[in-house]
Amino acid sequence: MSNNGELLEQANRYIEQHKRKVNQRYRNQYHLMAPVGWINDPNGFVYFQGEYHLFYQHYPYDSQWGPMHWGHAKSKDLIHWQELPVALAPDQVYDKDGCFSGSAIEKDGLLYLFYTGHVVEKGVTYQTQCLAISTDGIHFEKSANNPVIDAQNLGDKGDIHDFRDPKVIQHDEAYYMVVATKTASDEGRILMYRSADLLTWDFYSILLQGNKDQGIMWECPDLFHLDGQDVLILSPIQIKQAGLEYQNISSTMACLGQMNWQTGELKVETFHEMDFGFDFYAPQTTLDAKNRRVMIAWMQMWDRNMPTHELGHHWAGSMTLPRELHVREGRLIQKPVSDYYRELEYLYGFENISVEAKPVTFHKLIKDNTYLHLVVDLSQTASFEIHFAKSKNEGIIYSYDATTSEFSLSREKSGYQITGKEAQPLNKRRVKVPLIDNQLVLEVFRDTSSVEVFINGLATMTSTFYEIEKGEDISFVASEKAVIGSFEVGRVKISD
């Protein structure tokens, strides 16, 4: 094996010297972020030796994407994260232009990282799958046999120029790797490789292939069994819009069905978008000691302007809350991991508030760290609106239309404008969520520059926003009469 060398030391030295220069204005308080620089996909999410480890795509030297390193943090509770040294740097001939996304798995007390080696020669990209191993979960040595899967192992099953994001799992006595690639006609394809020892890999199957409507490339696959279903999550690029789904230029999709392990094929019974906000991509899961399937995603989106970069704050990007997954009625359901409820400090509680056309406003309730739980009876009204983090001119607007059963989130009037490569400016999204006994139940986790909204336990919407004008009010309005049965405001305790 060859050691990571000078580039790794250089990255860690730079981070130590520059992390105190980061502007804190929009930094989240209880979401995982890189100490300085750019962060994107979560990688190597694993429960190892009694702690959660999360690696991530990281470019420490600028607040925009660059040659990818693997940043690293660990946690005992998924809330308080400890920064660790950078785990991987692009310092070998097979990964010289980036250590791209991948996963982690434990075997015989060792931690194995699988990642994509990214190389650009004369403007042409080549991607292979590589391995690094650790005895302590902190220091990693790259395998002398890298890449462990290359063009020869790929053959004509995919595109060596787009061949990335290995997720390794164990099934029965064997190990399987799912990797994203695409066909010659630009359709997403997920391949599966098999190994007995994590070192030598053989092509096993085409797990799943997309069609022309499902994007030009799939990324970040993750395969797991949950609640009697086999689930493949992936991130399609330029997937075609379908009704309210897939409005972002890049999206996330959950495919539910049944695995045939003899053929290595997933028979998909249903599929759907995973999050209906603006900033949710490249989710990855792990199974923890409590047998929970926990997921974290990148809380940002490709091909958009990033205010913290434009403002020179020396950082960009964050992770979502860890979310526990379940399957219910053919859909993948997300909820905040229960650990967060132990860390909630409730500050205010209100009951039986009648809301009509004249706004009902509560002043100075919404802070940078705010948890909101709301139960509203909408049996007597067609529409209901919440103006959240409201100031004179700004605020995020949540609304529910009882005639269409659609919940919407708008950041059109909140801070710096965020635009991307979508055909039309995208700052409002909707999702169809039925009421439960005529009630709307919302949970909102707000952390400085982000909101994560959980709607009736069925749908999620994740969004970043960067206030110019500080907003601390919350206002409610209804077309006829709505009754807020309960309204709780709290915060996540973040001190260790």
N, C-alpha and C positions, 0 to 999 in steps of 0.2 A: 504494500500500500504506500501511497505517497501522501505526505502531509500537506494540508493547506499551509501556505507560506506567507510571504511578505504582504500580499494584498489583503489577507485577513487581518493581520496586525495593523496595517495601515487604516483599514476601515474602522476598527475598534478604537484606534488612537484618535481618528478624526471625530468620531461620535463623542468621545469623552471631552474633547477640546471644544466642540461646537454646540452641544445640546443645551447649554445654558443661554445661548444666543437666540433660541427659538422664541418668537412672539407668542405669548400665552392667550391672547385675546379670544380665539375661537377653539382653543384646545378642549377636548372632552375630559371629563373628570373620572368617569368609571368605565370608559371603553378603552380597549387596548389600542395604543398608537405607537409608532416608531418614535424614539427619542428626538430624532432630527431627520429631515429629509423626506423622501417619498416612501409610501407603503402601498402595496396592493395585495394580491390574493393571499388568503390564509393557506399555509402549507403545513404538512407534518403534524396535524392536530392529533394528539395521542395522550392517553393516560399511562404514565410510565413511573414506576417506583413511587406510587402514592401521590403523584402530582400531575396536573395537566401541563403539557408542553404545547405551545403554539409557535410555529415558525411562520415567517411571512416574506413575501417578495419585498425587497428593500433596496433602495438606492440612497445611501446616506449623504452623498455629496451635493444633492440638489433637491428641490421640492417638485421635480418632475421626473418622469421615467428615465432610467439610464441602465447601464449594465447591471443585471440583477444579482444581488446577494441574498442570502437567507438571514433575515433578522430572527431573533429568538427571545421568547419570554416564557415564564412558567407561573403557575398559580396553584394554590391549594383549594380554592373555592370558586374559581371562575370570575371573581370580582376584583380581587387585589392581585395585580400582575407584577412580577419581579423581572426587571430587564436583565437579560443575559448577553454574553458576548455574541457577536455575529457568528453564525455556525458555518456558513459556506461562502466562499468568494470565488469569482470566475478566474481561476488561476491555472487551469490546465488546458491543454490543446483542444480537448473535446468539449470544454464549456467556457472558452475564453471570452465569449460575448454575452454570457449570462448563465447563471444557475436558475433555470426557470422552475415553475411550480411542480409540486409533487407531494409525497405523503410519508408517513412514518409507521413502523410496526416493530413490536418487541419480539425477540426470539432468544431464548436461553439467557435472559438478563442483559442482552445487548440491544441497543436501539439502532435500527436500520432506517436510513433516509433514502428515499428514491426520488430523483429529480430529473429534469430535462436539461441536458447539455445543449446550449444554444451557440451556434457558430455561424458567422457570416463571412463568406469567401467571395470576393469580387461581386458584392451586391446580392449574392444568393445565400439563402438561409438553409442550414442543415440542423436537424434536431434528433437527438438520441437520448436513450434513457440510462441514467447513471446511478451509482450507489455510493453512500458514505456510511460508515459504522462508528458507533460510540460505545464505550464501556460505562461512561458516567452521565450520558445524556446532554453533555455540554460541549465536549471536544470531539470532533469528527475527523476520521481519516477516509479519504476517497479511495475506492478500490483500485488496485493495480490492473484489474480486468475491465475497467471502464472503457467504453460504454458497455453495459451488460445487454442492451438491446440496440442494435444498429440497423443500417440499411439492409444488411443480409437477413436479419431476423424479420424485418418488415416485409421484404419482398415486394410483391405487387398488391399487397393488401391495403396499402395506404400511401400517403404522400410524405416522403422524408423531410420535405420543407415545412410541413405542418403536422407534427407528430409529437405530442406533448402531454404533460400533466399526469404522470402515472399515479394511480391509487392502488395500493397493495392491500389485499385482504386474505384471510385464511378461511378455507371451507373444507371441512373434514380434515384430512391429513395433508392437504396440498395448499400451496399459496397461489393466488391469482392476482394478476395486475391488469387493471383496465386503463387503457390509454386512448386519448383523443387523436383523431386524424380526420382526413376527408378523402372523398373520391376524386377521380380525375375530372369529374363534372361539377365539383364544388358542392358536394352534399356531405353533411356531417356523418362521421362513422366512429363507432367505439369498438376497439379491438380488445381481445383478452389473451393474455399470456399466462403460462403455468410454470411453476417451479416446485421442486421438492425441498430446496434448501435456501431459497432467496438469492442464490448466487448465479445459477444457470437457468436461463429462461427459454421456453419454446413457445412458438405461436400456438394458440389453442382454438380461437374462434373469432368470428365477427359477432360481437355481442348484440349490436343494434346499428341500424343504418337509417339516416333521415331521408327526407324527400326535399324537393326544391323549395317548398314553403317553410322548411324548418331551419333555415339559415345556411350560410356558406361554409361554416366551420363550427364544430362543437369543441368546447373547452371544459376542463376541470370536472371529469366524470367521477362519480362516487357511487358505489353499489353496496347495498345493505338489505338485510331482511328485517322487517318491522311489522308487528301486529298481523302476521299471516300473509303479508305481501312482500314481494321483492321490489325494491325501489332503486331506480337509477336517477340520480340528479345530475344535471349538466348545464352548461352555459352556452347557448347558441349565439353566434354573431350574425347580425342582420336577419333575424327570423322575421317572417312576414307577420304583420299585425293580424289579429283575429278577434274582432269585436273589441272588448275592453282589454284584451290580453296583448302582451308583447309590444307595448308602445315605445319602450326604450330601444335604442339602436342595437344594444346588446341586452340579453335577457337571461333568466334562469328558468329551467323547466324540470318538473318532476314527472318521471315515467313510472307508472305502477303496473305490476303484472306478476308473472311467475317465471322463475328461472328454470331452464332445463340444463342441469349441470352436465349431463352426458353430451349434449351438443354444444353447450356454452352459449346458448341463445336466450335472450329475454323476450318472452311473449308479452307485449305491452297491451294492457286492457284499457288504460286511461292515462291521459297526460294533461298537465296544466301548468300555467305560470306560477312561480312560487311566491313572489312578492309584488305588490301592485304599486309600489312607490317608484322613486327615481334612482335610488342609490343602494343597490343590492346586487352583488355579483360574486361569482366564483365560490359558492358555499362549499364547505367541507365538514364532514361529520367524524365523530369518534364514539366509541362505546366506552362508558366509564365504569367505575367499580360498583356503582349502583344499578348497572345494567340499563342506563338511560342512553338513548341515541341523541347526542348533543351536536348542534350545528353552529358554526360561526361563518359569516360571510364578510366580504369587503364592502364597507359602507361608503361606496363611491361609484362612479360610472365612467367608462371609457368615453373618449371623444367629447368631453365637456370641458369648459373652462373651470379652473379651480381657484376661487378667490384667495385662499391662503398663499398660493404660489404667486398670483398676480400682485398681491400686497407685500410680497417679500418677507413672509413670516417664517420661512425656512422649514416648512413642513407641509405635507398634503396627505390626506387619507386617514382612515380609521377602520377598525373592525366593528361589526354589529355586536349587540348583546348576544351571549350564548343562548341558544333556544333549544328546548326539548321538543323532539318530533314524535308524532303519532300519525297513524292512518285512520281516517274516519270516513266512511261512505265513499271510498274511492278517491279521497283527497289526502294530501300530506298536510297535516295541521301543525302549526308552530305555537309554542307558548314560551314565555320567559322561563329560564330554569328556576326551580323553586328556591335555590340559594338566595336569589335576590329578595324574596319576600322576608327572609330572616334579617336582611340588612336594611329594610325600609323603616324609616322614621316618619310616622304620620303626624302631620302638623295641624291640619284643619279638616273638619268634617261638617257637611251640611245635608239636610234632608228635606224632602217635599217642597221643592222650589217650583213654583208655577211660572212658566215662560210663555209669553205671547209675542205679539208683533213688536212691542217696545223692548229693546235689549235689556237684559239683566246682566249687570257688570260687577265683577269682583276685582278690586284694585290690589295691585302689588302682591299677588299670589304666585305668579309664575317666575321662577328664578332659573339660573343656568342649570341647576340640578333639580328637576321636578318630576315627581311621579303623580299621575292623575288616574283615578278610577271613577267611572261615571256610569250610572244606570238611569236611563231615561225612558219613560213611557210615551210612546208616539201614537197611541191609538186614536187621539183626537186631532192630529195635525198631519198635513201632507209633507211638510219639510221642517228641518231643524238645523241650525247652524251654530258652530262654536268658533269664535275668534280667539285664537290662542297666541300667547306672547304678544298681546296687542299693545301697540303704542298709538300715537296720533295718526301716523301714516302707514304703519306696517302691521303685519300679523300673518300667521298661518291660519287658513280657514279649513275646518272640517265641516262637512255637511252630509245630511242624510235625506234622501228623497223617498218617502214612503210609497209613492205611486210606482216607482221603478225598482225599489229595493236596492238602490245604489248609494254607496258611501263614497264621498270624494275628499281628496286632500289637495289644497292649492297653496303653492308658495309664490304665486305671481306677485304678491304685494309684500314680500318679506326679504328685505336686504338686497345684497348684490345680485344682479341678474345672472342666472346660470343658463347657458345655452349650449347646444351640442349639434351633432350632425343629423338630428332628426329632421324630417321634411318640414315640419312645423315646430315652432317653439313649444317645448313641453314643460309646463310648470303646473299642470293640473292633471290628476288621474282619478279614475273611478273604478270601483269594484262592486260586483253584485253580492250582497250579503243579506240574507233574510233576517227579519227581526225574530226574536225569541219571545213568544207570548207578548207581542207588540212592544218589546223592549229592545233598546239599543244599549249594549254593554261595551264600553271602551276602556282600554288600558293604554296610557301614553307614558312612555319613558322619554323624557327630554334631557339631553346632556349637551349643554352649551350650543353646539352647532348641528345638532341632529335631533330628529324625533322618530321613534318607532311606535307605531300604532297597531294595537291588536284589537280586532273588531269582532265581537260576538264569538270569540274563540275559534273563528273560522278563517279569517283572512288577516294579512299583515300589509302595512304600508310603511316603507322606510325612506326617509328623506333627510338630506342635509339642507341647511339654510344658514346664511351669514348676515345677521342683523347689522344694519347701519344705525338704526334708531332702537335703543333698548326698549323692549316691550315686556311689561310685567303684569298686565291685566288679562282677564279672561272674560269674554262676553258671550251670552247665549241669546238666541232669538228664534222664534218659531212662526210659521205662517198662520197657524190657529193657536192651539194650546198644547204644550208639552209639559210633562211633570217630571222633574229630576228627582227620582226617588232617593238616590244617594249620590254624593259628590265628595270624594276624599282627595286630599292633596298631601303629598309627602315628599320625601327625598331619599336617595340612596346614600346610606352612611359609607363614607369612603376612607375614613381614617382606620389604620391597621389596629 
